[in-house]
Amino acid sequence: MAKTNPFEFIQEVRSETAKVTWPSRRETAVTTVMVLIMVFLAAIFFLLADQVLSWGVSLLLGFGR
């Protein structure tokens, strides 16, 4: 692989960065809210799954609550 000098490297990085399509503030906010909602739903799901499995194992092994 051919080595480039630091000046050429910086020019290439700037050139590639200019090609990036950056999200708008609104897109970022909407995506953040969607992620937080999914995290909340996943947390509730795993809490319920854990409770059901805990109940099932305690019932199966005879540990009464």
Biopython code that builds the backbone (N, CA, C, O; Angstrom):
import numpy as np
from Bio.PDB.StructureBuilder import StructureBuilder

atoms = [
    (1, "MET", "N", (0.842, -1.167, 0.000)),
    (1, "MET", "CA", (0.000, 0.000, 0.000)),
    (1, "MET", "C", (0.892, 1.237, 0.000)),
    (1, "MET", "O", (1.828, 1.343, 0.793)),
    (2, "ALA", "N", (0.597, 2.146, -0.879)),
    (2, "ALA", "CA", (1.414, 3.348, -1.001)),
    (2, "ALA", "C", (1.110, 4.297, 0.154)),
    (2, "ALA", "O", (-0.042, 4.478, 0.549)),
    (3, "LYS", "N", (2.167, 4.891, 0.678)),
    (3, "LYS", "CA", (1.996, 5.850, 1.761)),
    (3, "LYS", "C", (1.740, 7.232, 1.172)),
    (3, "LYS", "O", (2.311, 7.606, 0.148)),
    (4, "THR", "N", (0.873, 7.975, 1.840)),
    (4, "THR", "CA", (0.631, 9.348, 1.433)),
    (4, "THR", "C", (1.149, 10.273, 2.519)),
    (4, "THR", "O", (1.226, 9.898, 3.689)),
    (5, "ASN", "N", (1.498, 11.462, 2.125)),
    (5, "ASN", "CA", (1.977, 12.385, 3.151)),
    (5, "ASN", "C", (0.783, 12.938, 3.933)),
    (5, "ASN", "O", (-0.350, 12.852, 3.460)),
    (6, "PRO", "N", (1.012, 13.492, 5.100)),
    (6, "PRO", "CA", (-0.089, 13.948, 5.965)),
    (6, "PRO", "C", (-0.988, 14.998, 5.294)),
    (6, "PRO", "O", (-2.198, 14.997, 5.519)),
    (7, "PHE", "N", (-0.423, 15.882, 4.483)),
    (7, "PHE", "CA", (-1.230, 16.907, 3.819)),
    (7, "PHE", "C", (-2.233, 16.280, 2.849)),
    (7, "PHE", "O", (-3.399, 16.675, 2.819)),
    (8, "GLU", "N", (-1.788, 15.315, 2.066)),
    (8, "GLU", "CA", (-2.685, 14.626, 1.136)),
    (8, "GLU", "C", (-3.763, 13.848, 1.895)),
    (8, "GLU", "O", (-4.924, 13.805, 1.488)),
    (9, "PHE", "N", (-3.352, 13.240, 2.997)),
    (9, "PHE", "CA", (-4.302, 12.483, 3.809)),
    (9, "PHE", "C", (-5.413, 13.397, 4.324)),
    (9, "PHE", "O", (-6.588, 13.037, 4.254)),
    (10, "ILE", "N", (-5.063, 14.557, 4.832)),
    (10, "ILE", "CA", (-6.058, 15.498, 5.351)),
    (10, "ILE", "C", (-6.983, 15.962, 4.231)),
    (10, "ILE", "O", (-8.188, 16.099, 4.444)),
    (11, "GLN", "N", (-6.440, 16.204, 3.051)),
    (11, "GLN", "CA", (-7.275, 16.600, 1.915)),
    (11, "GLN", "C", (-8.263, 15.493, 1.550)),
    (11, "GLN", "O", (-9.425, 15.771, 1.256)),
    (12, "GLU", "N", (-7.804, 14.243, 1.569)),
    (12, "GLU", "CA", (-8.687, 13.121, 1.258)),
    (12, "GLU", "C", (-9.779, 12.955, 2.310)),
    (12, "GLU", "O", (-10.927, 12.653, 1.985)),
    (13, "VAL", "N", (-9.414, 13.154, 3.565)),
    (13, "VAL", "CA", (-10.404, 13.051, 4.644)),
    (13, "VAL", "C", (-11.462, 14.129, 4.485)),
    (13, "VAL", "O", (-12.655, 13.850, 4.610)),
    (14, "ARG", "N", (-11.044, 15.343, 4.213)),
    (14, "ARG", "CA", (-12.013, 16.429, 3.996)),
    (14, "ARG", "C", (-12.911, 16.134, 2.805)),
    (14, "ARG", "O", (-14.115, 16.389, 2.849)),
    (15, "SER", "N", (-12.333, 15.606, 1.758)),
    (15, "SER", "CA", (-13.103, 15.271, 0.564)),
    (15, "SER", "C", (-14.157, 14.215, 0.876)),
    (15, "SER", "O", (-15.302, 14.340, 0.443)),
    (16, "GLU", "N", (-13.788, 13.184, 1.617)),
    (16, "GLU", "CA", (-14.732, 12.119, 1.971)),
    (16, "GLU", "C", (-15.789, 12.622, 2.957)),
    (16, "GLU", "O", (-16.951, 12.226, 2.875)),
    (17, "THR", "N", (-15.391, 13.488, 3.884)),
    (17, "THR", "CA", (-16.337, 14.033, 4.855)),
    (17, "THR", "C", (-17.390, 14.882, 4.164)),
    (17, "THR", "O", (-18.545, 14.909, 4.590)),
    (18, "ALA", "N", (-17.002, 15.572, 3.103)),
    (18, "ALA", "CA", (-17.958, 16.399, 2.362)),
    (18, "ALA", "C", (-19.020, 15.549, 1.674)),
    (18, "ALA", "O", (-20.106, 16.049, 1.381)),
    (19, "LYS", "N", (-18.734, 14.288, 1.411)),
    (19, "LYS", "CA", (-19.686, 13.395, 0.755)),
    (19, "LYS", "C", (-20.737, 12.825, 1.708)),
    (19, "LYS", "O", (-21.748, 12.278, 1.269)),
    (20, "VAL", "N", (-20.496, 12.953, 3.003)),
    (20, "VAL", "CA", (-21.392, 12.376, 4.002)),
    (20, "VAL", "C", (-22.684, 13.179, 4.052)),
    (20, "VAL", "O", (-22.657, 14.410, 4.041)),
    (21, "THR", "N", (-23.810, 12.484, 4.105)),
    (21, "THR", "CA", (-25.104, 13.133, 4.273)),
    (21, "THR", "C", (-25.426, 13.134, 5.765)),
    (21, "THR", "O", (-25.766, 12.095, 6.333)),
    (22, "TRP", "N", (-25.320, 14.281, 6.386)),
    (22, "TRP", "CA", (-25.533, 14.390, 7.822)),
    (22, "TRP", "C", (-27.023, 14.527, 8.108)),
    (22, "TRP", "O", (-27.732, 15.205, 7.364)),
    (23, "PRO", "N", (-27.510, 13.892, 9.179)),
    (23, "PRO", "CA", (-28.942, 14.009, 9.509)),
    (23, "PRO", "C", (-29.258, 15.407, 10.047)),
    (23, "PRO", "O", (-28.402, 16.082, 10.619)),
    (24, "SER", "N", (-30.493, 15.810, 9.848)),
    (24, "SER", "CA", (-30.919, 17.100, 10.381)),
    (24, "SER", "C", (-31.161, 16.969, 11.888)),
    (24, "SER", "O", (-31.175, 15.868, 12.440)),
    (25, "ARG", "N", (-31.348, 18.102, 12.525)),
    (25, "ARG", "CA", (-31.618, 18.094, 13.970)),
    (25, "ARG", "C", (-32.920, 17.344, 14.253)),
    (25, "ARG", "O", (-33.013, 16.602, 15.231)),
    (26, "ARG", "N", (-33.929, 17.543, 13.390)),
    (26, "ARG", "CA", (-35.217, 16.862, 13.573)),
    (26, "ARG", "C", (-35.071, 15.353, 13.411)),
    (26, "ARG", "O", (-35.626, 14.592, 14.204)),
    (27, "GLU", "N", (-34.337, 14.914, 12.401)),
    (27, "GLU", "CA", (-34.123, 13.468, 12.195)),
    (27, "GLU", "C", (-33.397, 12.855, 13.385)),
    (27, "GLU", "O", (-33.710, 11.742, 13.809)),
    (28, "THR", "N", (-32.428, 13.589, 13.917)),
    (28, "THR", "CA", (-31.688, 13.088, 15.076)),
    (28, "THR", "C", (-32.598, 12.972, 16.291)),
    (28, "THR", "O", (-32.529, 11.987, 17.027)),
    (29, "ALA", "N", (-33.449, 13.970, 16.506)),
    (29, "ALA", "CA", (-34.360, 13.944, 17.653)),
    (29, "ALA", "C", (-35.371, 12.813, 17.524)),
    (29, "ALA", "O", (-35.624, 12.098, 18.493)),
    (30, "VAL", "N", (-35.954, 12.643, 16.337)),
    (30, "VAL", "CA", (-36.945, 11.578, 16.123)),
    (30, "VAL", "C", (-36.304, 10.211, 16.325)),
    (30, "VAL", "O", (-36.887, 9.336, 16.966)),
    (31, "THR", "N", (-35.118, 10.030, 15.786)),
    (31, "THR", "CA", (-34.422, 8.748, 15.937)),
    (31, "THR", "C", (-34.075, 8.470, 17.396)),
    (31, "THR", "O", (-34.178, 7.332, 17.855)),
    (32, "THR", "N", (-33.666, 9.505, 18.124)),
    (32, "THR", "CA", (-33.348, 9.340, 19.545)),
    (32, "THR", "C", (-34.575, 8.917, 20.337)),
    (32, "THR", "O", (-34.493, 8.027, 21.183)),
    (33, "VAL", "N", (-35.708, 9.548, 20.067)),
    (33, "VAL", "CA", (-36.948, 9.181, 20.761)),
    (33, "VAL", "C", (-37.341, 7.742, 20.424)),
    (33, "VAL", "O", (-37.765, 6.993, 21.304)),
    (34, "MET", "N", (-37.203, 7.357, 19.164)),
    (34, "MET", "CA", (-37.533, 5.986, 18.767)),
    (34, "MET", "C", (-36.650, 4.975, 19.494)),
    (34, "MET", "O", (-37.131, 3.935, 19.943)),
    (35, "VAL", "N", (-35.375, 5.276, 19.607)),
    (35, "VAL", "CA", (-34.461, 4.370, 20.312)),
    (35, "VAL", "C", (-34.842, 4.263, 21.788)),
    (35, "VAL", "O", (-34.841, 3.167, 22.350)),
    (36, "LEU", "N", (-35.167, 5.390, 22.416)),
    (36, "LEU", "CA", (-35.542, 5.357, 23.830)),
    (36, "LEU", "C", (-36.825, 4.549, 24.046)),
    (36, "LEU", "O", (-36.941, 3.811, 25.024)),
    (37, "ILE", "N", (-37.777, 4.691, 23.134)),
    (37, "ILE", "CA", (-39.011, 3.894, 23.235)),
    (37, "ILE", "C", (-38.708, 2.405, 23.101)),
    (37, "ILE", "O", (-39.240, 1.594, 23.858)),
    (38, "MET", "N", (-37.860, 2.042, 22.145)),
    (38, "MET", "CA", (-37.510, 0.627, 21.964)),
    (38, "MET", "C", (-36.761, 0.078, 23.179)),
    (38, "MET", "O", (-36.973, -1.069, 23.572)),
    (39, "VAL", "N", (-35.895, 0.882, 23.766)),
    (39, "VAL", "CA", (-35.176, 0.448, 24.975)),
    (39, "VAL", "C", (-36.168, 0.210, 26.107)),
    (39, "VAL", "O", (-36.064, -0.784, 26.826)),
    (40, "PHE", "N", (-37.132, 1.120, 26.269)),
    (40, "PHE", "CA", (-38.144, 0.963, 27.304)),
    (40, "PHE", "C", (-38.968, -0.310, 27.090)),
    (40, "PHE", "O", (-39.204, -1.072, 28.027)),
    (41, "LEU", "N", (-39.400, -0.529, 25.846)),
    (41, "LEU", "CA", (-40.186, -1.728, 25.548)),
    (41, "LEU", "C", (-39.376, -3.008, 25.766)),
    (41, "LEU", "O", (-39.898, -3.994, 26.286)),
    (42, "ALA", "N", (-38.107, -2.993, 25.371)),
    (42, "ALA", "CA", (-37.247, -4.162, 25.581)),
    (42, "ALA", "C", (-37.052, -4.421, 27.075)),
    (42, "ALA", "O", (-37.053, -5.572, 27.512)),
    (43, "ALA", "N", (-36.886, -3.361, 27.852)),
    (43, "ALA", "CA", (-36.709, -3.517, 29.302)),
    (43, "ALA", "C", (-37.953, -4.127, 29.936)),
    (43, "ALA", "O", (-37.849, -5.018, 30.780)),
    (44, "ILE", "N", (-39.128, -3.651, 29.533)),
    (44, "ILE", "CA", (-40.384, -4.211, 30.062)),
    (44, "ILE", "C", (-40.523, -5.677, 29.661)),
    (44, "ILE", "O", (-40.895, -6.515, 30.482)),
    (45, "PHE", "N", (-40.223, -5.987, 28.395)),
    (45, "PHE", "CA", (-40.322, -7.367, 27.923)),
    (45, "PHE", "C", (-39.413, -8.289, 28.734)),
    (45, "PHE", "O", (-39.844, -9.349, 29.188)),
    (46, "PHE", "N", (-38.146, -7.882, 28.915)),
    (46, "PHE", "CA", (-37.219, -8.748, 29.630)),
    (46, "PHE", "C", (-37.545, -8.825, 31.123)),
    (46, "PHE", "O", (-37.275, -9.845, 31.757)),
    (47, "LEU", "N", (-38.119, -7.770, 31.690)),
    (47, "LEU", "CA", (-38.572, -7.838, 33.080)),
    (47, "LEU", "C", (-39.678, -8.873, 33.218)),
    (47, "LEU", "O", (-39.655, -9.706, 34.123)),
    (48, "LEU", "N", (-40.655, -8.809, 32.299)),
    (48, "LEU", "CA", (-41.754, -9.775, 32.353)),
    (48, "LEU", "C", (-41.268, -11.201, 32.080)),
    (48, "LEU", "O", (-41.695, -12.140, 32.751)),
    (49, "ALA", "N", (-40.383, -11.364, 31.104)),
    (49, "ALA", "CA", (-39.848, -12.697, 30.799)),
    (49, "ALA", "C", (-39.088, -13.253, 31.996)),
    (49, "ALA", "O", (-39.195, -14.440, 32.305)),
    (50, "ASP", "N", (-38.326, -12.404, 32.667)),
    (50, "ASP", "CA", (-37.576, -12.841, 33.845)),
    (50, "ASP", "C", (-38.518, -13.257, 34.965)),
    (50, "ASP", "O", (-38.281, -14.258, 35.641)),
    (51, "GLN", "N", (-39.584, -12.491, 35.160)),
    (51, "GLN", "CA", (-40.541, -12.827, 36.216)),
    (51, "GLN", "C", (-41.247, -14.155, 35.927)),
    (51, "GLN", "O", (-41.436, -14.975, 36.825)),
    (52, "VAL", "N", (-41.631, -14.354, 34.673)),
    (52, "VAL", "CA", (-42.306, -15.600, 34.298)),
    (52, "VAL", "C", (-41.366, -16.786, 34.464)),
    (52, "VAL", "O", (-41.760, -17.816, 35.011)),
    (53, "LEU", "N", (-40.128, -16.653, 34.000)),
    (53, "LEU", "CA", (-39.160, -17.750, 34.147)),
    (53, "LEU", "C", (-38.834, -18.008, 35.610)),
    (53, "LEU", "O", (-38.688, -19.160, 36.019)),
    (54, "SER", "N", (-38.719, -16.950, 36.401)),
    (54, "SER", "CA", (-38.458, -17.120, 37.833)),
    (54, "SER", "C", (-39.611, -17.860, 38.507)),
    (54, "SER", "O", (-39.402, -18.760, 39.320)),
    (55, "TRP", "N", (-40.831, -17.461, 38.151)),
    (55, "TRP", "CA", (-41.998, -18.141, 38.709)),
    (55, "TRP", "C", (-42.026, -19.600, 38.282)),
    (55, "TRP", "O", (-42.296, -20.481, 39.099)),
    (56, "GLY", "N", (-41.749, -19.866, 37.003)),
    (56, "GLY", "CA", (-41.772, -21.239, 36.506)),
    (56, "GLY", "C", (-40.711, -22.109, 37.150)),
    (56, "GLY", "O", (-40.993, -23.256, 37.497)),
    (57, "VAL", "N", (-39.505, -21.603, 37.321)),
    (57, "VAL", "CA", (-38.429, -22.386, 37.938)),
    (57, "VAL", "C", (-38.751, -22.629, 39.411)),
    (57, "VAL", "O", (-38.559, -23.738, 39.908)),
    (58, "SER", "N", (-39.237, -21.609, 40.109)),
    (58, "SER", "CA", (-39.558, -21.812, 41.534)),
    (58, "SER", "C", (-40.708, -22.808, 41.691)),
    (58, "SER", "O", (-40.728, -23.587, 42.643)),
    (59, "LEU", "N", (-41.657, -22.784, 40.766)),
    (59, "LEU", "CA", (-42.762, -23.745, 40.798)),
    (59, "LEU", "C", (-42.249, -25.148, 40.507)),
    (59, "LEU", "O", (-42.654, -26.110, 41.161)),
    (60, "LEU", "N", (-41.358, -25.267, 39.526)),
    (60, "LEU", "CA", (-40.813, -26.554, 39.130)),
    (60, "LEU", "C", (-39.935, -27.166, 40.218)),
    (60, "LEU", "O", (-39.979, -28.374, 40.451)),
    (61, "LEU", "N", (-39.145, -26.337, 40.875)),
    (61, "LEU", "CA", (-38.240, -26.838, 41.913)),
    (61, "LEU", "C", (-38.860, -26.889, 43.297)),
    (61, "LEU", "O", (-38.240, -27.386, 44.237)),
    (62, "GLY", "N", (-40.068, -26.383, 43.432)),
    (62, "GLY", "CA", (-40.756, -26.481, 44.692)),
    (62, "GLY", "C", (-40.436, -25.379, 45.684)),
    (62, "GLY", "O", (-40.757, -25.500, 46.866)),
    (63, "PHE", "N", (-39.808, -24.304, 45.221)),
    (63, "PHE", "CA", (-39.539, -23.187, 46.122)),
    (63, "PHE", "C", (-40.755, -22.285, 46.124)),
    (63, "PHE", "O", (-41.055, -21.626, 45.129)),
    (64, "GLY", "N", (-41.459, -22.261, 47.256)),
    (64, "GLY", "CA", (-42.643, -21.405, 47.338)),
    (64, "GLY", "C", (-42.251, -19.979, 47.675)),
    (64, "GLY", "O", (-41.276, -19.737, 48.386)),
    (65, "ARG", "N", (-43.024, -19.043, 47.157)),
    (65, "ARG", "CA", (-42.758, -17.632, 47.487)),
    (65, "ARG", "C", (-43.681, -17.189, 48.577)),
    (65, "ARG", "O", (-43.624, -16.036, 49.003)),
]
sb = StructureBuilder()
sb.init_structure("model")
sb.init_model(0)
sb.init_chain("A")
sb.init_seg("    ")
for serial, (resi, resn, name, xyz) in enumerate(atoms, 1):
    if name == "N":
        sb.init_residue(resn, " ", resi, " ")
    sb.init_atom(name, np.array(xyz, "f"), 0.0, 1.0, " ", f" {name:<3s}", serial, name[0])
structure = sb.get_structure()
